Amino acid sequence: MTISKRVQNINPSQTLAITGQALKMKQEGKKVISFAAGEPDFGTPENIKEKAISAIREGFSHYTVSSGIIELKEAILEKLKQDNKIKYKTSEIMVSNGAKQCLFNAILTICNPGDQVLLPTPCWVSYTEQIKFAGAIPIFVNTYQEEDFKLSAAQVEEKITSGTKLLILNSPNNPTGAVYEQEELIKIAQLLLKYNIYCICDEIYEKLIYDNVKHFSLASLSDEIKENIITINGVSKSYAMTGWRIGYAAGPEEIIKGMSKIQGHSTSNPNSIAQKASVEALNGKQDTIEEMRKAFDERRKYMVRRLNEIEGISCLTPAGAFYAFPNVSKILERGIEYSGKKISNSFDLSNFILKEAEVALIPGSAFEAEGYLRLSYAASLEDIKEGLDRIEKILRF
Ligand SMILES: Cc1ncc(COP(=O)(O)O)c(C=O)c1O
């Protein structure tokens, strides 16, 4: 008996391997500092928690409509209209257990086995595996530090074939923090229309953006382009609600219907209590986002400055999200000796930093980008300072 080929084909998460090791070291009493987190270190705002408690007390504990309660869909509609200037109908919206499930539903709905999906790298770990799970083929399009890790329309066009079905754009980006500007997106949109390609716009970090950079939603460009776009967002990052598991998708009715069918047969509906809490997140006061964003901004500047002060590291200042993505290729070229061998890749370097500095971070290879590391600044300034002191010490020539 063997497990299915589909599952054999999926790679285990490198992120989980590192965070698992860090947890083990913590349990052994070591003072591990973690820059591995993919979530805000803030708590969910009180007004949101209160609405969840009321929902429990009022007995809102049954299955809901598979694609989400109407109250939440209306809150999402309003949010997309106000913040993103995109007008949808409720039949074009669905709610899932996290943006991750929305992405999974969307990729399975759009892709046939053998279809090609253009994936700009560095990219978030789960896209690749979800594409493979659907039997589709990830086609990596590399972006470069010298170009602020942004994809040009020419690069996209070069990779388009008759088998290209979908492009995945993530802005602000995890892990690079890159944010696409309107003009850059317009050029990409023209290609989507010319070659009739769908595009998933993952906008989960939309609210965490710095230096007066403006977020632009591709679907807001025109009614025509809207037919090719599935906009994905959620409450996880903006409202510090990662554990609540609520994400949403907006797109053409036919795609949303397909996605709802999959969800109806897999997880039924998103958690009922969390849906009520998310209505409050979207409709209630928004000032906690700004408090969190300001704290991230301060940490971002500090972390990037400290990283650039380490010999052999160069780090762009990310425009969004909460990650720094330093280039460590000069350190790898230097070939630090550790455990009888030379460290020549980002995974071994992360392991070295974890063991010797007791700082957890994620290797660039997890994001299809060798020669880089990802450090989350969703940690206290005190921890960021201490963690960077430790890293600096062990990487010194
Ligand atoms: C780029 C990106 N998209 C989607 C998600 C998933 O978010 P959710 O918690 O809503 O499933 C994450 C989480 O790390 C992410 O980094």
The ligand as a Tripos MOL2 file, in Angstrom:
@<TRIPOS>MOLECULE
LIG
   16    16     1     0     0
SMALL
NO_CHARGES

@<TRIPOS>ATOM
      1 C1          0.8740   35.6700    0.6710 C.3       1 LIG1
      2 C2         -0.0760   34.9730    1.5800 C.ar      1 LIG1
      3 N1         -1.2900   34.6470    1.1220 N.ar      1 LIG1
      4 C3         -2.1790   34.0100    1.8980 C.ar      1 LIG1
      5 C4         -1.8720   33.6600    3.1980 C.ar      1 LIG1
      6 C5         -2.9010   32.9010    3.9980 C.3       1 LIG1
      7 O1         -3.6170   33.6690    4.8620 O.3       1 LIG1
      8 P1         -4.8070   33.0700    5.7370 P.3       1 LIG1
      9 O2         -4.3170   33.0670    7.1590 O.co2     1 LIG1
     10 O3         -5.9590   33.9860    5.5550 O.co2     1 LIG1
     11 O4         -5.0900   31.6890    5.2490 O.co2     1 LIG1
     12 C6         -0.6310   33.9720    3.7230 C.ar      1 LIG1
     13 C7         -0.2570   33.5770    5.0890 C.2       1 LIG1
     14 O5          0.8630   33.5190    5.4880 O.2       1 LIG1
     15 C8          0.3060   34.6590    2.8940 C.ar      1 LIG1
     16 O6          1.5180   34.9950    3.3330 O.3       1 LIG1
@<TRIPOS>BOND
     1     1     2 1
     2     2     3 ar
     3     2    15 ar
     4     3     4 ar
     5     4     5 ar
     6     5     6 1
     7     5    12 ar
     8     6     7 1
     9     7     8 1
    10     8     9 2
    11     8    10 1
    12     8    11 1
    13    12    13 1
    14    12    15 ar
    15    13    14 2
    16    15    16 1
@<TRIPOS>SUBSTRUCTURE
     1 LIG1         1 GROUP 0 **** ****
